[in-house]
Amino acid sequence: MVLIVADTSALVSLGTVAGTSPNPLDLLLDSHTVVVPDQVVDELTETASYDDASGEAAQAVLDRRSAFETRSIELDETFPLDDGENAAVTLANDIDAVQLLCDEFNRLALVHASLAETRLVTTPILLTALVRNDALSPDDADEFLAEMSVARSWSSNSYVERAQFTLRQQRDNEQPDPK
């Protein structure tokens, strides 16, 4: 299985549609070796205490805690991201993770530049990959992305728009040729 480190924002994004079937969070946890730093679990726990959609999403992820591994990591106090992203980037580099799942859209360039050999993946890209691997239909992925976009305030997000375009292409490629 592919080794992936996930940060808080991406897990909360996936948690927003955790009650669906198929469930993208379950698909991720069942098809990858997911490792998160302790700081991400701390942030999920704090977020789960809120009485809102993000709190429910974080709790949905914590309910699946036995499906992912946690590791202690020493933070680089000079790194200009919050503790969760800081720890996730450090952990991804330390364990040579294949991918880092991160939705810190405002600082993706910094996250990307901080990774050694690890590929940066956002939740919208993860959804398109699940479609490409026949784990989700393009319609399901598009619906999940729309739900996440509302819950995560992703309107006019270029990463989301690109994923939606890709999903439309994948859906169009599935349509039978009218000839």
Secondary structure, DSSP 8 states (H G I E B T S, - for coil): -EEEEE-HHHHHHHHTTTTSSS-HHHHHHHHEEEEEEHHHHHHHHHHHTSSSHHHHHHHHHHTTGGGSEEE-----TTSSS-HHHHHHHHHHHHTT-SEEE---GGGHHHHHHH-SS-EEE-HHHHHHHHHHTTSS-HHHHHHHHHHHHHHHT-TT-HHHHHHHHHHHHHHHHHS----
